[in-house]
Amino acid sequence: MTLLALLFLLAVLPAGSARGRHLPKAAISSPVFGPRQVQGVLGGSATVRCFYPPTPVNRHDRKYWCRQQGSRCVTVVSSGFVAPGYQDRISLTDHPEADNFQINISALGPGDAGTFQCGVGVNGRGLSHTVTLTLVEGTTVPEAAELFYVKLRSTWTVSCSFGKDTAEMRRYLCKKEKEGCRNIVDSHQKIDPDFQGRVLLAFEEPPGSFSVTVTQMGWEDTGLYYCGAGEYGKDNNSKELDVFVYEDKNFPQLKTMVTGKTGSSATFECLYDPLKKSSTRIWCKLRKEGGYETIIDNTGYVKYNYEGRVAMFESPENKTVTIILNQLQAKDEGFYWCLSNELKEEQSSTELKVVEGEPALKGQKEVEAPAGSRVDLTCSYPCQYYSYEKYWCRWNSSGCPALPASEQGLPGPAASCNTSSRTVLLSFDPLTEEDEGWYWCGVKRDGAFGETMAVQLRVSAGSDARHSPELLEVDSSPESGAVPPGGAHSDAEVRKGAAPASSDESHGSNTLALVLGPLAGLILIVVTAFAIVKYRQLKRSDLISVGSYRTNISMSDFESVRDFSASSSAKESQETPMGGDEFITTTDTLESAADTTKAKRSSKEDAELAYSSFLVTSDNITRGSSGWDSAVP
């Protein structure tokens, strides 16, 4: 039952769903590749080219061309040998620099047709390819398929031209299968799902010409293809292409997909030949509507909306170009291509996926500070980057040259890594207008670039320039030496602390100050006036003579006259009796004393106050004298 179920599933699976349905590696019996069929004209000539893997052994090993006879393969020509009957009309030429050898046969006769093998080493030992040679009468033969010997995971590029009359027609590339010719890509931007993001059709000159580039070639991409104009099988404008994929263990494996977190960075690798200085290296993004947009190249061009975000680094030692794209956004998802104007097989494509998450490198992304101040750009890294090389560099359109930086936190075992103290600083002291620009903080490991973080530094004109809140944070603790991320220092030390209040809170504080200020001033004036009055009261006591009676009279004495009058009857035996004349004399004397007191006052107000007090006292004395008169016998 299990076997029947499996067979049923295989029967109902769609025929065109996955790349894996094509030839696997095991199905490719030999890495030697050549034409499947060669046609020649009787009396004419034929050329057969066979490719072999580019190893040192294969380049120096024996090459041969033999005729298949049952289970044996009889050598016709090999390195240093020609069979009888083929003298002076057959040759074998090896091209080790191109990893192929070529057999040329002339004066073709009916006996030359048959099944042959081209191979490397010993006949029939596995490194061979079968070729069928047919002969026809006439003067011309159909055009043979163009052969392409392509490395696994590399890029295949083909150019096709069918004349300017086909310039307005549909251009296409299809792969020959049992059901017909499956469309891979066409000029109407119809792309097979198995080739999505890794195939590119581009128009070329002269009109009617175009090229097709396919990256990430796999075992399943081996087969017969046709490029053409119009419709396959209907218009007589097509060309047969025979593609064979082989494995070169020395060919580098590049990532076909890169994943990055929002706000973080992604690293891409491209191949290049450092010996070809004239080649142009371009990094671009495929458009959904077709074609591509160039983002950066090795001539210094950077697309305007990618300034500060993308940089290209060449590594001649491993023949790669590294491209770093940071400040990732969801719209950055897509397919990115490395293109070259010389080495087509070094072109590659990579898919970028952007996922939600927190970047590992953290710091302030925008910093603004006045010229002349001190600025520390900070880059905090997690424990996972403990053993990585850290760096700061200044971005420009040609790259990002490294800058000297200092690292906070003492190195120690990764198990005891303290994330809060892992910071790389880039200091400016003093900051100048020329320092404005983009700066990158990043990590490396074994020369390979890792995550990066971009910081934009803006320089204000003067010390009164507007600062961001982060630059104005102040720490009240004098022993603190911490610098806020992206912090700036003026002549006075600026430290980390609480953020400034909002504009509404500041407005409320100003209103409160306007109310309390005058009130406090008024209270101060009242207290001062009260103190002055008390002081003057103490100074307002003068010596006054009333007849033979001398005493110190002050304001407090005047206020106690009524008490004195009330107790005067108890003191009659101690007081000097007075008559009417004596009272007049006493009045005159008191007026004279008042004049004397008035003359001693430093101001008019004090004299008037003393005189008023005197009149009150005089009135009280007058009332007392009447009591005294009645008491005199």
C-alpha positions as CSV (number, residue, x, y, z in Angstrom):
1,M,0.0,0.0,0.0
2,T,2.8,2.4,0.8
3,L,4.4,1.8,-2.5
4,L,1.2,2.4,-4.3
5,A,0.6,5.6,-2.4
6,L,4.1,6.8,-3.3
7,L,3.6,6.0,-7.0
8,F,0.3,7.9,-6.9
9,L,1.9,11.0,-5.5
10,L,4.6,10.9,-8.1
11,A,2.0,10.6,-10.8
12,V,-0.1,13.6,-9.6
13,L,2.8,16.0,-8.8
14,P,3.0,18.9,-11.3
15,A,5.6,18.5,-13.9
16,G,7.0,22.1,-13.7
17,S,7.2,22.8,-10.0
18,A,10.8,22.6,-8.9
19,R,14.4,22.8,-10.1
20,G,15.1,19.4,-8.5
21,R,13.2,17.6,-11.2
22,H,16.1,18.1,-13.6
23,L,19.4,16.2,-13.8
24,P,21.0,15.6,-10.5
25,K,24.8,15.3,-10.2
26,A,24.7,11.5,-10.2
27,A,23.0,11.5,-13.6
28,I,26.0,13.1,-15.2
29,S,28.3,10.2,-16.0
30,S,31.3,12.2,-17.1
31,P,32.7,15.7,-16.6
32,V,34.0,15.7,-20.2
33,F,31.6,17.5,-22.5
34,G,31.2,18.0,-26.2
35,P,28.6,18.1,-29.0
36,R,25.9,15.5,-29.1
37,Q,25.9,15.4,-32.8
38,V,28.1,16.7,-35.6
39,Q,27.1,16.9,-39.3
40,G,29.5,17.1,-42.1
41,V,29.4,17.3,-45.9
42,L,30.9,14.5,-48.0
43,G,34.3,15.7,-49.2
44,G,34.2,18.5,-46.7
45,S,35.5,18.9,-43.1
46,A,34.2,18.7,-39.6
47,T,35.4,20.1,-36.3
48,V,34.7,18.7,-32.9
49,R,35.5,20.5,-29.6
50,C,35.5,18.7,-26.3
51,F,35.8,20.2,-22.8
52,Y,37.4,18.8,-19.7
53,P,37.6,19.8,-16.0
54,P,40.3,22.4,-15.4
55,T,42.6,20.4,-13.2
56,P,46.5,20.2,-13.5
57,V,46.2,16.4,-14.1
58,N,43.7,16.8,-16.9
59,R,45.7,19.6,-18.6
60,H,48.8,17.4,-18.9
61,D,47.0,14.1,-19.5
62,R,46.5,12.3,-22.8
63,K,43.6,13.4,-25.0
64,Y,42.0,11.1,-27.6
65,W,39.3,10.6,-30.2
66,C,38.2,7.0,-30.7
67,R,35.6,5.0,-32.7
68,Q,33.0,3.0,-30.8
69,Q,33.1,-0.7,-31.8
70,G,30.9,-2.8,-29.6
71,S,32.4,-2.6,-26.1
72,R,35.7,-1.3,-27.3
73,C,36.7,2.2,-28.4
74,V,39.5,2.1,-31.1
75,T,41.8,5.2,-31.0
76,V,41.7,7.3,-34.2
77,V,43.9,10.1,-33.0
78,S,45.4,11.0,-29.6
79,S,48.2,13.1,-28.2
80,G,51.2,12.0,-30.3
81,F,49.3,9.3,-32.3
82,V,47.3,9.0,-35.6
83,A,45.7,5.8,-36.8
84,P,46.5,4.5,-40.3
85,G,44.0,5.8,-42.9
86,Y,43.8,9.2,-41.2
87,Q,47.3,10.4,-41.8
88,D,47.4,14.0,-43.0
89,R,43.7,14.6,-42.7
90,I,43.1,14.5,-38.9
91,S,44.6,16.5,-36.1
92,L,44.1,16.9,-32.3
93,T,45.0,20.2,-30.7
94,D,44.9,20.8,-27.0
95,H,44.1,24.2,-25.5
96,P,44.8,23.7,-21.8
97,E,44.4,27.5,-21.1
98,A,40.8,27.1,-22.3
99,D,40.2,23.6,-20.8
100,N,39.3,22.0,-24.2
101,F,40.8,20.2,-27.1
102,Q,39.8,20.2,-30.8
103,I,39.6,17.5,-33.5
104,N,39.7,18.6,-37.1
105,I,38.8,16.0,-39.9
106,S,39.0,16.8,-43.6
107,A,38.3,14.9,-46.8
108,L,35.3,13.3,-45.2
109,G,34.1,10.0,-46.7
110,P,31.3,7.6,-46.0
111,G,33.5,5.6,-43.7
112,D,34.0,8.5,-41.4
113,A,30.4,8.5,-40.1
114,G,29.6,6.7,-36.9
115,T,29.7,7.0,-33.1
116,F,32.9,8.3,-31.5
117,Q,34.2,9.3,-28.1
118,C,36.4,12.2,-27.1
119,G,38.1,11.8,-23.8
120,V,41.0,12.4,-21.4
121,G,43.3,9.6,-20.1
122,V,42.8,6.0,-21.0
123,N,40.1,5.0,-23.5
124,G,36.8,4.0,-21.9
125,R,37.8,4.8,-18.3
126,G,35.0,7.3,-17.6
127,L,36.4,10.7,-18.7
128,S,34.8,10.7,-22.1
129,H,31.9,12.0,-24.1
130,T,29.9,10.4,-27.0
131,V,29.6,12.2,-30.3
132,T,27.6,11.1,-33.4
133,L,29.1,12.1,-36.7
134,T,26.7,12.1,-39.7
135,L,27.5,13.0,-43.3
136,V,25.1,14.6,-45.9
137,E,25.4,15.4,-49.5
138,G,25.2,19.0,-50.5
139,T,27.1,22.2,-50.0
140,T,25.8,23.3,-46.6
141,V,24.8,21.8,-43.3
142,P,22.5,23.0,-40.6
143,E,24.1,25.2,-38.0
144,A,25.4,23.1,-35.1
145,A,24.4,23.9,-31.6
146,E,26.6,26.3,-29.7
147,L,28.4,24.6,-26.8
148,F,28.6,26.1,-23.3
149,Y,30.8,24.4,-20.6
150,V,29.7,26.1,-17.4
151,K,31.0,25.8,-13.9
152,L,28.6,24.7,-11.1
153,R,27.3,27.8,-9.2
154,S,28.7,30.2,-11.8
155,T,27.0,32.3,-14.4
156,W,26.1,31.6,-18.1
157,T,25.7,34.3,-20.6
158,V,24.7,34.0,-24.2
159,S,24.3,36.6,-27.0
160,C,21.8,36.1,-29.8
161,S,21.2,38.3,-32.9
162,F,18.6,37.8,-35.7
163,G,18.8,41.1,-37.6
164,K,17.2,44.5,-37.3
165,D,14.0,43.2,-38.8
166,T,13.3,41.3,-35.5
167,A,13.9,44.4,-33.3
168,E,10.2,44.8,-32.6
169,M,9.5,41.1,-32.1
170,R,9.4,39.2,-28.8
171,R,12.8,37.9,-27.7
172,Y,13.0,34.7,-25.6
173,L,15.1,31.9,-24.2
174,C,13.5,28.4,-23.7
175,K,14.6,25.0,-22.6
176,K,13.9,21.9,-24.7
177,E,11.8,19.3,-22.9
178,K,9.6,16.4,-23.9
179,E,6.5,18.7,-23.9
180,G,8.1,21.3,-26.1
181,C,10.3,24.3,-25.2
182,R,9.7,25.7,-21.7
183,N,9.9,29.5,-21.6
184,I,12.7,30.7,-19.3
185,V,12.5,34.4,-19.9
186,D,11.2,36.7,-22.6
187,S,11.1,40.4,-23.5
188,H,7.6,40.6,-22.0
189,Q,9.1,39.9,-18.6
190,K,7.6,36.4,-18.3
191,I,10.0,34.5,-16.1
192,D,9.9,30.8,-15.2
193,P,9.6,30.4,-11.3
194,D,12.7,28.3,-11.2
195,F,14.7,31.1,-12.7
196,Q,13.1,34.0,-10.8
197,G,15.7,36.6,-9.7
198,R,18.6,34.7,-11.4
199,V,17.9,35.4,-15.1
200,L,18.2,38.7,-17.0
201,L,17.4,39.5,-20.6
202,A,19.0,42.7,-22.0
203,F,18.8,44.4,-25.4
204,E,22.1,45.0,-27.2
205,E,23.4,46.7,-30.3
206,P,22.8,46.4,-33.2
207,P,19.0,46.4,-33.2
208,G,17.6,42.8,-33.0
209,S,20.4,41.7,-30.7
210,F,20.0,40.7,-27.1
211,S,21.7,38.7,-24.3
212,V,20.5,36.4,-21.6
213,T,22.4,35.9,-18.3
214,V,21.6,33.1,-15.9
215,T,23.3,33.0,-12.5
216,Q,23.7,30.2,-9.9
217,M,23.9,27.5,-12.5
218,G,23.0,24.1,-11.1
219,W,23.2,20.5,-12.2
220,E,19.6,20.7,-13.3
221,D,20.4,23.5,-15.7
222,T,22.3,21.2,-18.1
223,G,20.4,20.7,-21.4
224,L,19.4,22.1,-24.7
225,Y,18.2,25.7,-25.0
226,Y,16.9,27.9,-27.8
227,C,17.2,31.6,-28.0
228,G,15.0,33.3,-30.6
229,A,12.8,36.1,-31.9
230,G,9.0,35.7,-32.3
231,E,7.4,32.3,-31.3
232,Y,9.3,29.1,-31.0
233,G,8.5,26.6,-33.8
234,K,6.7,29.3,-35.8
235,D,9.2,31.8,-36.8
236,N,12.5,30.7,-38.4
237,N,14.5,32.8,-35.9
238,S,16.1,30.5,-33.3
239,K,19.5,29.2,-32.3
240,E,20.3,26.0,-30.5
241,L,22.4,26.2,-27.3
242,D,23.9,23.1,-25.7
243,V,24.8,23.7,-22.0
244,F,26.7,21.4,-19.8
245,V,27.3,22.1,-16.1
246,Y,30.4,20.7,-14.4
247,E,32.0,21.0,-11.0
248,D,35.2,22.9,-10.3
249,K,36.1,22.4,-6.7
250,N,38.3,25.6,-6.8
251,F,35.3,27.7,-7.7
252,P,34.2,29.7,-4.7
253,Q,30.7,29.2,-3.3
254,L,28.7,32.4,-2.9
255,K,25.6,32.8,-0.9
256,T,22.4,32.8,-2.9
257,M,20.4,34.4,-0.1
258,V,21.3,37.0,2.6
259,T,19.0,37.8,5.6
260,G,19.3,41.1,7.5
261,K,17.4,42.8,10.3
262,T,15.5,46.0,10.0
263,G,17.9,48.9,10.8
264,S,20.9,46.7,10.6
265,S,23.1,45.7,7.6
266,A,23.7,43.0,5.0
267,T,26.9,41.9,3.4
268,F,27.2,40.6,-0.2
269,E,30.1,39.1,-2.1
270,C,31.0,39.3,-5.8
271,L,33.8,37.7,-7.7
272,Y,36.3,39.6,-9.7
273,D,39.8,39.2,-11.3
274,P,42.2,41.7,-9.7
275,L,44.5,41.4,-12.7
276,K,41.9,43.0,-15.0
277,K,42.1,46.5,-13.7
278,S,40.1,47.8,-16.7
279,S,36.9,45.8,-15.9
280,T,34.0,47.7,-14.5
281,R,32.2,46.2,-11.5
282,I,28.6,47.1,-10.9
283,W,26.2,46.3,-8.1
284,C,22.6,46.7,-9.0
285,K,19.0,45.7,-8.0
286,L,16.6,44.0,-10.4
287,R,13.4,45.9,-11.0
288,K,10.1,44.1,-10.8
289,E,9.0,45.7,-14.1
290,G,12.2,44.5,-15.8
291,G,15.8,45.6,-16.1
292,Y,17.9,46.8,-13.2
293,E,19.1,50.0,-11.5
294,T,22.7,50.6,-10.7
295,I,23.4,51.3,-7.0
296,I,27.2,51.5,-6.9
297,D,30.2,50.7,-9.1
298,N,34.0,50.8,-8.7
299,T,34.3,54.1,-10.5
300,G,32.9,56.1,-7.6
301,Y,29.3,56.2,-8.6
302,V,26.7,55.9,-5.9
303,K,22.9,56.3,-6.5
304,Y,21.8,59.5,-4.7
305,N,19.3,57.8,-2.3
306,Y,22.0,55.3,-1.2
307,E,24.7,57.8,-0.1
308,G,26.0,56.8,3.3
309,R,24.2,53.4,3.1
310,V,26.3,51.4,0.7
311,A,30.1,50.8,0.2
312,M,32.2,48.6,-2.0
313,F,35.4,46.9,-0.7
314,E,37.8,45.0,-2.9
315,S,39.8,42.0,-1.6
316,P,42.5,41.0,-4.2
317,E,43.8,38.3,-2.0
318,N,40.6,36.2,-2.3
319,K,39.4,37.7,-5.6
320,T,36.2,39.1,-4.2
321,V,34.4,42.4,-3.9
322,T,32.3,42.9,-0.7
323,I,29.3,45.2,-0.8
324,I,27.7,46.3,2.5
325,L,24.2,47.8,2.6
326,N,23.1,49.2,6.0
327,Q,20.1,51.0,7.4
328,L,18.0,48.1,6.0
329,Q,14.3,48.7,5.3
330,A,11.5,46.4,4.2
331,K,11.6,48.0,0.7
332,D,15.2,46.8,0.3
333,E,14.1,43.2,-0.2
334,G,14.7,41.8,-3.7
335,F,17.4,40.4,-6.0
336,Y,20.8,42.1,-6.2
337,W,23.3,41.4,-9.0
338,C,27.1,41.7,-9.4
339,L,27.8,42.6,-13.0
340,S,31.1,42.9,-14.9
341,N,31.8,44.2,-18.4
342,E,34.5,41.6,-19.1
343,L,34.2,38.3,-17.1
344,K,30.6,37.2,-17.6
345,E,31.0,34.0,-15.6
346,E,31.9,36.1,-12.5
347,Q,28.5,37.8,-12.5
348,S,26.3,36.6,-9.7
349,S,22.9,37.3,-8.0
350,T,21.8,37.2,-4.4
351,E,18.3,37.5,-2.8
352,L,17.9,39.8,0.2
353,K,15.4,39.1,2.9
354,V,14.7,41.8,5.6
355,V,13.2,40.5,8.8
356,E,12.1,42.3,12.0
357,G,14.6,42.5,14.8
358,E,17.0,44.6,16.8
359,P,20.5,45.4,15.3
360,A,23.4,44.1,17.4
361,L,25.4,47.3,17.0
362,K,23.7,50.2,18.7
363,G,24.4,53.9,19.0
364,Q,23.0,57.3,18.0
365,K,22.4,57.3,14.2
366,E,22.4,61.2,13.9
367,V,24.6,63.5,15.8
368,E,24.8,67.3,15.6
369,A,27.3,69.5,17.4
370,P,28.9,72.9,17.0
371,A,32.3,73.4,15.5
372,G,35.1,73.6,18.1
373,S,33.4,71.3,20.6
374,R,34.4,67.7,21.4
375,V,32.3,64.9,20.1
376,D,32.5,61.1,20.8
377,L,30.7,58.8,18.4
378,T,29.8,55.7,20.3
379,C,29.2,52.2,19.0
380,S,28.0,49.5,21.5
381,Y,28.4,45.9,20.6
382,P,27.0,42.7,22.2
383,C,29.0,39.8,23.7
384,Q,28.6,37.8,20.5
385,Y,31.1,40.2,18.9
386,Y,33.5,39.9,21.8
387,S,36.3,38.3,19.7
388,Y,35.6,40.3,16.5
389,E,37.8,43.1,15.2
390,K,36.0,46.4,15.7
391,Y,36.6,49.5,13.5
392,W,35.3,53.0,12.6
393,C,35.7,54.3,9.1
394,R,34.7,57.4,7.2
395,W,32.3,56.7,4.3
396,N,32.9,58.1,0.8
397,S,31.7,57.1,-2.7
398,S,34.9,55.0,-3.2
399,G,34.8,53.0,0.0
400,C,35.2,53.5,3.8
401,P,38.8,54.1,4.9
402,A,39.5,53.0,8.5
403,L,40.0,55.6,11.3
404,P,41.8,55.2,14.7
405,A,39.3,54.5,17.4
406,S,39.4,53.5,21.1
407,E,37.6,50.7,22.8
408,Q,36.1,51.0,26.3
409,G,36.0,48.0,28.6
410,L,38.9,45.7,29.5
411,P,39.1,42.5,27.5
412,G,38.2,39.4,29.4
413,P,36.7,35.9,29.0
414,A,33.6,35.9,26.8
415,A,31.6,34.2,29.5
416,S,32.0,37.3,31.7
417,C,31.2,39.8,28.9
418,N,29.6,43.0,30.2
419,T,27.5,44.4,27.4
420,S,27.1,47.8,28.9
421,S,30.8,48.4,28.8
422,R,31.5,47.2,25.3
423,T,31.8,50.4,23.3
424,V,34.0,51.6,20.5
425,L,34.6,55.4,20.5
426,L,35.5,57.7,17.6
427,S,36.5,61.1,19.1
428,F,36.7,64.6,17.5
429,D,38.5,67.2,19.6
430,P,38.0,69.8,18.4
431,L,35.2,69.2,15.9
432,T,35.7,71.0,12.5
433,E,33.3,71.7,9.6
434,E,35.4,69.3,7.5
435,D,34.4,66.5,9.8
436,E,30.8,66.5,8.7
437,G,29.7,63.4,6.9
438,W,28.9,59.7,7.3
439,Y,30.9,57.4,9.7
440,W,30.5,53.6,9.9
441,C,31.1,51.4,12.9
442,G,31.6,47.7,12.1
443,V,33.0,44.3,13.0
444,K,35.3,41.9,11.1
445,R,36.4,38.3,11.6
446,D,39.3,36.7,9.7
447,G,39.1,39.6,7.2
448,A,35.5,39.0,6.4
449,F,33.1,42.0,6.9
450,G,30.3,41.6,9.4
451,E,27.6,43.9,10.7
452,T,27.9,47.7,10.4
453,M,26.1,50.8,11.7
454,A,26.1,54.1,10.0
455,V,26.1,57.5,11.8
456,Q,25.5,60.9,10.2
457,L,27.5,63.7,11.8
458,R,26.4,67.3,11.2
459,V,28.5,70.3,12.3
460,S,26.8,73.5,13.3
461,A,28.3,76.9,12.6
462,G,28.8,78.1,16.2
463,S,28.6,77.4,19.9
464,D,25.1,78.8,20.1
465,A,23.9,76.2,17.6
466,R,20.8,74.1,18.3
467,H,21.7,70.8,20.0
468,S,19.8,67.7,20.1
469,P,18.6,66.7,23.6
470,E,21.1,63.9,23.8
471,L,24.0,66.4,23.5
472,L,22.7,68.5,26.3
473,E,22.3,65.8,29.0
474,V,24.1,66.6,32.2
475,D,25.2,64.3,35.0
476,S,25.0,65.8,38.5
477,S,27.6,63.3,39.8
478,P,31.1,64.9,39.5
479,E,32.9,61.6,39.4
480,S,31.0,60.3,36.3
481,G,33.1,60.3,33.2
482,A,30.6,58.7,30.9
483,V,29.9,60.3,27.5
484,P,26.4,60.1,26.1
485,P,26.1,58.3,22.7
486,G,27.1,60.9,20.1
487,G,27.7,63.3,22.9
488,A,29.4,66.7,22.5
489,H,31.6,68.5,25.0
490,S,32.1,72.3,25.2
491,D,34.8,74.0,27.4
492,A,32.7,73.0,30.4
493,E,32.4,69.3,30.8
494,V,29.1,67.9,29.5
495,R,28.0,64.6,31.0
496,K,25.2,62.2,30.9
497,G,22.0,63.0,32.9
498,A,18.3,63.8,32.7
499,A,16.9,65.1,29.5
500,P,15.7,68.8,29.5
501,A,12.0,69.5,30.3
502,S,9.5,70.1,27.5
503,S,8.5,73.5,26.2
504,D,5.2,73.4,28.1
505,E,6.9,72.8,31.4
506,S,9.4,75.5,30.7
507,H,6.6,78.0,30.0
508,G,4.8,77.0,33.3
509,S,8.0,77.6,35.3
510,N,8.5,81.0,33.7
511,T,4.9,82.0,34.7
512,L,5.4,80.9,38.3
513,A,8.6,82.8,38.5
514,L,6.9,86.0,37.3
515,V,4.3,85.7,40.1
516,L,6.6,84.7,43.0
517,G,9.3,87.2,42.1
518,P,7.4,90.4,42.8
519,L,5.6,88.8,45.9
520,A,9.0,87.9,47.4
521,G,10.2,91.5,46.8
522,L,7.1,93.0,48.5
523,I,7.6,90.8,51.5
524,L,11.2,91.9,51.7
525,I,10.2,95.5,51.6
526,V,7.6,95.1,54.4
527,V,10.2,93.3,56.6
528,T,12.8,96.0,56.0
529,A,10.3,98.8,56.8
530,F,9.3,97.1,60.0
531,A,12.9,96.8,61.1
532,I,13.5,100.4,60.3
533,V,10.5,101.5,62.3
534,K,11.5,99.5,65.3
535,Y,15.0,100.9,65.1
536,R,13.7,104.4,65.0
537,Q,11.4,103.8,68.0
538,L,14.5,102.8,70.1
539,K,16.2,106.0,69.0
540,R,13.2,108.3,69.6
541,S,13.7,108.7,73.4
542,D,14.8,112.4,74.4
543,L,15.6,114.1,77.8
544,I,12.7,116.6,78.6
545,S,12.7,119.1,81.6
546,V,9.3,119.9,83.1
547,G,10.0,122.5,85.7
548,S,12.1,120.9,88.4
549,Y,11.0,117.4,87.0
550,R,13.5,115.7,84.7
551,T,12.7,112.4,83.0
552,N,13.3,110.4,79.9
553,I,10.1,110.5,77.7
554,S,9.7,108.1,74.9
555,M,6.8,107.1,72.8
556,S,6.1,104.2,75.2
557,D,6.1,106.7,78.0
558,F,3.4,108.7,76.3
559,E,1.3,105.6,75.8
560,S,1.4,104.9,79.6
561,V,0.4,108.4,80.7
562,R,-3.2,107.2,81.2
563,D,-1.9,104.5,83.6
564,F,0.1,107.1,85.5
565,S,-3.0,109.4,85.7
566,A,-5.1,106.6,87.1
567,S,-2.6,105.9,89.9
568,S,-1.9,109.6,90.7
569,S,-4.1,109.6,93.8
570,A,-1.9,107.0,95.4
571,K,1.2,109.2,94.8
572,E,-0.1,112.5,96.0
573,S,2.1,112.6,99.1
574,Q,5.2,112.2,96.9
575,E,4.4,114.7,94.2
576,T,5.0,118.5,94.4
577,P,1.7,120.3,94.5
578,M,1.0,122.8,91.7
579,G,-1.3,125.8,91.4
580,G,-2.8,127.5,88.4
581,D,0.2,129.8,87.8
582,E,2.6,126.9,88.1
583,F,0.6,125.0,85.5
584,I,1.0,127.8,83.0
585,T,4.7,127.9,83.7
586,T,4.9,124.2,83.3
587,T,3.1,124.4,80.0
588,D,5.5,127.0,78.7
589,T,8.4,124.9,79.9
590,L,7.0,121.8,78.1
591,E,6.5,123.7,74.9
592,S,10.1,124.8,75.1
593,A,11.2,121.2,75.7
594,A,9.1,120.2,72.7
595,D,10.9,122.8,70.6
596,T,14.2,121.4,71.8
597,T,13.1,117.9,70.9
598,K,11.9,119.0,67.5
599,A,15.3,120.7,66.8
600,K,17.0,117.4,67.5
601,R,15.1,115.4,64.9
602,S,16.8,114.8,61.6
603,S,13.6,114.9,59.6
604,K,10.3,116.8,59.5
605,E,8.3,113.6,59.9
606,D,10.0,112.7,63.2
607,A,9.4,116.2,64.6
608,E,5.7,116.1,63.8
609,L,5.4,112.7,65.4
610,A,7.1,113.9,68.6
611,Y,5.0,117.0,68.7
612,S,1.8,115.1,68.3
613,S,2.9,112.8,71.1
614,F,3.7,115.8,73.3
615,L,0.2,117.3,72.8
616,V,-1.4,114.0,73.9
617,T,0.8,114.0,77.0
618,S,0.1,117.6,77.8
619,D,-3.6,116.9,77.7
620,N,-3.2,114.0,80.1
621,I,-1.1,116.2,82.5
622,T,-3.7,118.9,82.4
623,R,-6.3,116.4,83.4
624,G,-4.1,115.3,86.3
625,S,-3.4,118.8,87.6
626,S,-7.1,119.4,88.3
627,G,-6.9,116.4,90.6
628,W,-3.9,117.7,92.2
629,D,-5.5,121.2,92.8
630,S,-8.4,119.6,94.6
631,A,-6.0,117.8,96.8
632,V,-4.1,120.9,98.0
633,P,-5.4,122.3,101.3
